[in-house]
Amino acid sequence: TWILDNGATDHIFPFKSTFTTLTPISLISIRFPNQQFVTTKFSGTFVLGNLILHNTLFVLDFSVQLISIPKLSNSNDCLVIFYKNHSVIV
């Protein structure tokens, strides 16, 4: 499942094989809206079509693929348009 999140600070992906690069980082704790915490010590690059998502956190215990809208629009110089039943990245 893909989630486009306007309130997320970072992109988070649970599948190691989807990263084109993956490097060790200092341990990071991630807090979710339900107050649950998970940790990661890996960050990398993920390519999704024409989008390159740098500094994406690898979190094995995460169940969805989370894209941070602020990080996406800042690093890829794009715009995300939300419609009633879908969204478009331009």
C-alpha positions as CSV (number, residue, x, y, z in Angstrom):
1,T,0.0,0.0,0.0
2,W,1.2,3.5,-0.9
3,I,0.5,6.5,1.3
4,L,1.1,10.1,0.3
5,D,1.4,11.9,3.7
6,N,1.4,15.7,3.9
7,G,2.4,15.6,7.6
8,A,5.3,13.1,7.3
9,T,8.9,14.3,7.6
10,D,10.5,11.4,5.8
11,H,9.8,8.8,3.1
12,I,9.6,5.3,4.7
13,F,9.8,2.0,2.9
14,P,9.7,-1.6,4.3
15,F,11.3,-3.5,1.4
16,K,15.1,-3.6,1.3
17,S,15.1,-4.9,-2.3
18,T,13.4,-1.7,-3.6
19,F,16.3,0.5,-2.7
20,T,19.0,1.4,-5.3
21,T,21.3,2.4,-2.6
22,L,21.2,1.7,1.2
23,T,23.7,3.0,3.7
24,P,24.0,2.8,7.5
25,I,23.0,5.9,9.5
26,S,22.9,6.7,13.2
27,L,19.9,5.1,14.9
28,I,16.7,7.1,14.3
29,S,13.5,6.7,16.3
30,I,10.3,7.4,14.4
31,R,7.1,8.3,16.2
32,F,3.7,7.7,14.5
33,P,0.4,9.5,15.2
34,N,-0.7,6.6,17.4
35,Q,2.4,7.2,19.6
36,Q,4.0,4.0,18.5
37,F,7.8,4.1,18.0
38,V,10.0,2.2,15.5
39,T,13.7,2.6,14.8
40,T,15.9,2.4,11.8
41,K,19.6,2.6,11.0
42,F,19.4,2.6,7.2
43,S,18.7,5.2,4.6
44,G,18.9,5.1,0.9
45,T,17.6,6.0,-2.5
46,F,14.4,4.7,-4.1
47,V,13.5,5.2,-7.7
48,L,9.8,5.3,-8.6
49,G,9.3,5.9,-12.3
50,N,10.7,9.5,-12.9
51,L,10.9,10.3,-9.2
52,I,14.1,9.8,-7.2
53,L,13.4,9.6,-3.5
54,H,16.7,10.3,-1.7
55,N,17.2,9.8,2.1
56,T,14.4,7.3,2.3
57,L,14.3,5.4,5.6
58,F,14.3,1.6,5.5
59,V,11.9,0.4,8.3
60,L,11.4,-3.4,8.1
61,D,8.6,-3.3,10.6
62,F,6.5,-0.9,8.6
63,S,3.5,-2.2,6.7
64,V,3.1,0.5,4.0
65,Q,5.2,2.6,1.6
66,L,5.0,6.2,2.9
67,I,5.9,9.2,0.7
68,S,6.4,12.5,2.5
69,I,4.7,15.2,0.4
70,P,6.8,18.1,1.7
71,K,10.1,16.1,1.1
72,L,8.9,14.9,-2.3
73,S,7.9,18.4,-3.5
74,N,11.1,20.0,-2.2
75,S,13.6,17.5,-3.5
76,N,12.0,16.8,-6.8
77,D,10.6,20.2,-7.7
78,C,7.1,18.8,-8.2
79,L,3.5,19.4,-7.3
80,V,1.1,16.9,-5.8
81,I,-2.6,17.5,-6.7
82,F,-5.2,15.7,-4.7
83,Y,-8.6,14.8,-6.2
84,K,-11.5,13.0,-4.6
85,N,-10.4,9.5,-5.4
86,H,-6.8,9.8,-6.5
87,S,-3.7,12.1,-6.6
88,V,-1.4,13.2,-9.4
89,I,2.3,14.1,-9.1
90,V,3.4,16.7,-11.7
